[in-house]
Amino acid sequence: MGANLCTYYQKSSPGDQAGALLCSGNNCLGNVLTLEPGDKSPFLGDIKAGCSQSSLETNMYRAPVFPHKVATTDFLLVRSAKGKISIRRIDKVAVVAQQEPLMEVMSPGSKNLQTYSINRMLVNVYREFSAAAKRGLLPCIGVDELSVQFPNLSEAIIRKKLKECAFLRRDGNGKQVWSMKRTFHIPSEGDLRKLAYPEHVCSYESMQAGLYRLKHLGITQLTLPASISSAMSQLPDEAIALAAASHIERELQITPWNLSSNFVACTNQDRENIERLEITGVGDPSGRGLGFSYVRAAPKASVSSAMVKKKAAANRGGSTVTGTDADLRRLSMEAAREVLLKFNVPEEMIAKQTRWHRIAMIRKLSSEQAASGVQVDPTTISKYARGQRMSFLQLQQQTRGKCQEIWDRQVQSLSAADDDEIGSDSEHSDLDSFAGDLENLLDAEEFEEEESNYDTKHDKVEGVKGLKMRRRPIQVQAEEEIEDEAAEAAELCRLLMDDQLLELCDYLIDEYHESLSEAEAGIQSRNT
């Protein structure tokens, strides 16, 4: 499994050739992919015309990348397992934003999880057989060992899958083991890798992380969020019970398998069903409007509840107008006149209208003021306002508008450049602080080693006296320290201005080793 680093460039016109300049320059990351003016953005937000956007892409996800400026004082310090320290330059630094899944995370109890567990068990058994054969031993593996390593697989499934390559027997200690059949040929390493791809391993580990988080929160029984919603409607009207159920529903909605499956299902048709996602809400990983929520939007009311309302209205003697909770047709002339007066309609205009004209005007005025948010009488609007039904195209446009707003905020937040006011003064202060930390570390190590060499109180007193005798007068010592610090600061500034990071780091490390050697020599001289 590998990651592809690429940069998308959105053309401003069909003849825009700025993408070719990005390919030849050094400012872009990875391969440059040009988007025509009519092409859709690979992200939830659109790339502005004439702009580019870097991306990190794998078989599992796609995530936008935002390069940052590397500070001149930053470098990479690498420590090997044996303690060897080496320094490397940092050429580029980038921030990776929210991932857009391209494949679903395995769900607990799903068929994909069982298939992956079986394949992983077979790979483990085949490799154990191969390792034992290379050592000249009888290829076998214990039954208890497989049960511990793969607790999700039942004993019947393990027997069914292993009987093709091995048989059960008891070893010298009486334990049951699976021994490889003589006629079985172990698959090659290439064939074994095809049984369990790295993407499947990552999907499984992501599921395990989600399960661990739920267990940590005290949620052990898993169910679908839709089942939780239906169960909540049957709970008594108690604040504690509803709060607990709402918390469980929220945690189940943001599990890795739910978020990934929601996003993949809503974007597999060229992002045509993106309106099925909430986009904003509990699924936002940033918690402050800088990320997208992949939680499914709440479905509309079920048909059964609508049928119940219709039957209840029929029992009252008539049906209500769609979008209202009052029957306008039952209004009398005087009642319609009073309602129109609340809408500030002149008395002369009301007197000229018939009953049905008055009802039509009430419906129109209520719906207009409800849509605009202007309230004259809340009871009137709530009773007679007819709701505006949003078309599918309008819903898509509204959702894409939300996505673009979040995308713009995310780009502005993650692509923020470092403060330009950070100049040489702050860099020099950082170097001075680093040098001071090294000196304090050396003094602390020297003091600790002195204490360890003198066990008795008498020896400690003599050691302190010897240390004072070796010290020069305070004034002379202070002057020498000032001169040394000035010379050291001048050398550090020279290296810093020349942008010689490696030389600067080598200089600091040499100073550290020199001070350490002097401290060790002083301790040895005192011991002798």
Long-range contacts (C-beta under 8 A, 24 or more apart in sequence): 1-58, 1-59, 1-197, 1-198, 1-199, 1-202, 2-58, 3-56, 3-57, 3-58, 4-30, 4-31, 4-56, 4-57, 4-58, 5-29, 5-30, 5-31, 5-54, 5-55, 5-56, 5-57, 5-65, 6-30, 6-31, 6-32, 6-33, 6-54, 6-55, 6-57, 7-31, 7-32, 7-33, 7-52, 7-53, 7-54, 7-55, 8-33, 8-34, 8-35, 8-41, 8-42, 8-47, 8-52, 8-53, 8-54, 8-55, 9-33, 9-34, 9-35, 9-51, 9-52, 10-35, 10-37, 10-39, 10-41, 10-46, 10-47, 10-48, 10-49, 10-50, 10-51, 10-52, 10-53, 11-35, 11-36, 11-37, 11-49, 11-50, 12-37, 12-49, 12-50, 13-37, 16-50, 18-50, 19-52, 22-52, 28-52, 28-54, 29-54, 29-65, 29-67, 29-92, 29-94, 30-54, 40-270, 40-271, 43-100, 43-407, 44-100, 44-271, 44-274, 44-292, 44-403, 44-406, 44-407, 45-403, 45-404, 45-406, 45-407, 45-408, 45-410, 45-411, 46-404, 46-407, 54-94, 56-96, 58-102, 58-199, 59-102, 59-103, 59-199, 60-101, 60-102, 60-103, 60-199, 60-202, 60-203, 61-99, 61-100, 61-101, 61-102, 61-103, 62-99, 62-100, 62-102, 63-96, 63-97, 63-98, 63-99, 63-100, 64-96, 64-97, 64-98, 64-410, 64-411, 64-414, 65-94, 65-95, 65-96, 65-97, 66-94, 66-95, 66-97, 66-411, 66-414, 66-415, 67-92, 67-93, 67-94, 67-415, 68-93, 68-94, 68-95, 68-415, 68-417, 68-418, 69-93, 69-417, 69-418, 71-418, 71-422, 71-427, 72-427, 72-496, 72-499, 72-501, 73-427, 73-430, 73-431, 73-496, 73-501, 75-501, 75-505, 85-509, 87-501, 87-502, 87-505, 87-506, 89-501, 89-502, 95-414, 95-415, 97-410, 97-414, 98-285, 98-286, 98-291, 98-292, 98-410, 100-263, 100-267, 101-259, 101-260, 101-263, 101-264, 101-294, 102-264, 103-199, 103-203, 103-260, 103-264, 104-203, 104-257, 104-260, 104-261, 104-264, 105-203, 105-206, 105-207, 105-210, 105-256, 105-257, 105-259, 105-260, 105-261, 106-200, 106-203, 106-204, 106-206, 106-207, 106-257, 107-207, 107-257, 107-261, 108-207, 108-211, 108-222, 108-257, 109-222, 113-152, 113-204, 113-207, 114-152, 114-153, 114-157, 116-196, 116-200, 116-203, 116-204, 117-150, 117-152, 117-153, 118-153, 118-157, 118-161, 119-195, 119-196, 119-200, 120-150, 120-195, 120-196, 121-146, 121-149, 121-150, 121-153, 121-158, 121-161, 122-161, 122-195, 123-192, 123-195, 123-196, 124-149, 125-162, 125-165, 125-166, 125-178, 126-165, 126-186, 126-187, 126-192, 127-192, 129-165, 129-166, 129-180, 129-186, 130-186, 133-180, 133-186, 138-179, 139-179, 139-180, 140-166, 140-171, 140-177, 140-178, 140-179, 140-180, 141-166, 141-177, 141-178, 142-175, 142-176, 142-177, 142-178, 143-168, 143-175, 143-176, 143-177, 143-178, 144-175, 144-176, 146-178, 206-256, 207-256, 207-257, 209-256, 210-255, 210-256, 210-257, 214-251, 214-252, 214-255, 217-251, 219-248, 219-251, 219-252, 222-252, 223-252, 224-252, 225-249, 225-252, 225-253, 225-258, 225-296, 228-252, 250-282, 253-282, 253-283, 253-295, 253-296, 254-282, 254-283, 254-295, 258-295, 259-283, 259-294, 259-295, 260-294, 262-294, 262-295, 262-296, 263-294, 266-296, 274-396, 274-399, 274-400, 274-403, 275-392, 275-395, 275-396, 275-398, 275-399, 277-399, 279-399, 279-402, 279-403, 279-406, 280-402, 280-406, 289-406, 289-409, 290-406, 290-409, 290-410, 290-413, 291-406, 291-410, 292-403, 292-406, 321-363, 321-386, 322-386, 323-367, 323-385, 323-386, 323-387, 323-389, 324-383, 324-384, 324-385, 324-386, 325-382, 325-383, 326-383, 326-384, 328-359, 328-362, 328-363, 328-384, 329-359, 331-355, 331-358, 331-359, 331-362, 333-358, 336-362, 339-380, 339-384, 340-365, 342-376, 342-377, 342-380, 343-369, 343-376, 343-380, 344-376, 424-493, 424-496, 424-497, 427-496, 428-489, 428-492, 428-493, 428-496, 431-489, 431-492, 431-496, 432-489, 434-508, 435-488, 435-492, 435-508, 435-511, 438-508, 438-511, 438-512, 438-515, 439-515, 442-512, 442-515, 442-516, 442-519, 445-516, 445-519, 446-519, 446-522, 446-523, 449-519, 449-523, 450-523, 450-526, 453-523, 453-526, 453-527, 463-526, 466-526
